């Protein structure tokens, strides 16, 4: 009986120790709190910060969450804000190929509803025109 009791106590101690180890992991978001985004060029999150607006740059359409006006703006707004804010979109500077990969990732792993083929083409064209590193460099 005492042997069974000793094993139960040992098992409980190991369980408590192991569960404490799992909780002890650092939370990456907590580690980043309090630091201004983009303050460290070695920080991988720095690339997610959109460059500061210049004086001549338009603020965007307020009714569409600040997205720039243009063909596909409204379709993009309604497709994307179903899952996240327009701020996520506006900070991106991805290559055209990366927009295609990101679309597939959102659909395949994040549960994004796939619109019809024409809407998809319109939205991706809008994103590539307005939030592509390939267009930003040439403008």
C-alpha positions in Angstrom: 0.0 0.0 0.0 2.8 2.4 0.9 4.5 1.6 -2.4 1.4 2.5 -4.3 1.1 5.7 -2.3 4.8 6.6 -3.0 4.3 6.0 -6.7 1.2 8.2 -6.7 3.0 11.0 -5.0 6.0 10.7 -7.4 3.6 10.7 -10.4 1.8 13.8 -9.1 5.2 15.6 -8.5 6.4 14.7 -12.0 3.1 16.0 -13.5 3.3 19.2 -11.5 6.9 19.7 -12.6 6.2 19.0 -16.3 3.1 21.2 -16.4 5.2 24.0 -14.7 7.8 23.7 -17.5 5.1 24.1 -20.2 3.8 27.3 -18.5 7.3 28.7 -18.0 7.9 29.3 -21.8 8.3 32.9 -22.8 5.4 34.6 -24.4 6.8 36.3 -27.6 4.1 39.0 -27.6 4.8 39.8 -23.9 8.5 40.0 -24.7 7.8 42.6 -27.4 5.4 44.7 -25.4 6.7 48.2 -24.5 9.1 48.3 -27.4 8.2 50.5 -30.3 7.8 48.5 -33.5 10.7 48.8 -35.8 13.1 50.0 -33.1 15.6 47.2 -33.8 16.6 46.4 -37.3 17.5 42.8 -36.3 13.9 42.3 -35.1 11.9 40.2 -37.7 8.8 42.2 -36.9 10.5 45.4 -38.2 9.7 44.4 -41.8 5.9 44.5 -41.0 6.0 48.2 -40.2 4.8 50.4 -43.1 7.0 53.3 -43.9 5.9 56.7 -42.7 3.5 58.6 -45.0 4.9 61.4 -46.9 3.2 64.8 -47.1 1.7 64.2 -50.6 0.5 60.7 -49.8 -3.3 60.3 -49.7 -4.9 59.1 -46.4 -7.1 56.6 -48.1 -10.9 56.1 -48.1 -12.3 56.4 -44.6 -15.3 54.3 -45.5 -13.0 51.5 -46.5 -10.8 51.5 -43.4 -8.2 53.8 -45.0 -7.6 51.7 -48.1 -6.6 53.6 -51.2 -9.4 54.2 -53.7 -9.1 52.2 -56.9 -10.5 49.2 -58.7 -11.0 46.4 -56.2 -10.8 48.5 -53.0 -14.4 47.7 -52.0 -14.1 44.0 -52.7 -10.8 43.9 -50.8 -12.3 45.7 -47.9 -15.2 43.3 -47.5 -13.2 40.1 -48.1 -10.4 41.0 -45.7 -12.2 42.7 -42.7 -14.1 39.5 -42.2 -11.0 38.3 -40.4 -8.7 41.2 -39.7 -8.5 45.0 -39.8 -7.3 47.0 -42.7 -4.3 48.0 -40.7 -2.9 44.5 -41.4 -3.3 45.1 -45.1 -1.9 48.7 -45.1 1.4 47.7 -43.4 2.3 45.1 -46.0 4.9 45.5 -48.7 5.0 42.0 -50.2 6.1 40.8 -53.6 3.4 39.8 -56.0 4.3 36.1 -55.6 4.1 36.4 -51.9 0.6 37.9 -52.1 -0.4 34.7 -54.0 1.2 32.5 -51.4 -0.4 34.5 -48.5 -3.8 34.2 -50.2 -3.4 30.4 -50.4 -2.2 30.2 -46.7 -5.2 32.2 -45.5 -7.6 30.0 -47.5 -5.9 26.6 -46.7 -5.0 27.1 -43.0 -6.9 30.1 -41.7 -10.3 29.3 -43.0 -10.7 32.2 -45.3 -13.7 31.8 -47.6 -12.7 31.7 -51.2 -14.6 34.2 -53.4 -15.4 33.5 -57.0 -12.5 33.6 -59.5 -13.3 37.1 -60.7 -13.4 38.5 -57.2 -10.2 36.8 -56.3 -8.4 38.2 -59.4 -9.7 41.7 -58.6 -8.7 41.6 -55.0 -5.2 40.2 -55.7 -4.7 42.8 -58.4 -5.7 45.5 -56.0 -3.4 44.2 -53.3 -0.5 43.9 -55.7 -1.0 47.3 -57.1 -1.3 49.1 -53.8 0.7 47.0 -51.3 3.5 45.3 -53.3 7.2 45.9 -52.7 7.6 45.6 -56.5 5.3 48.6 -57.1 6.5 50.7 -54.1 10.1 50.6 -55.3 9.1 51.9 -58.8 6.8 54.7 -57.6 
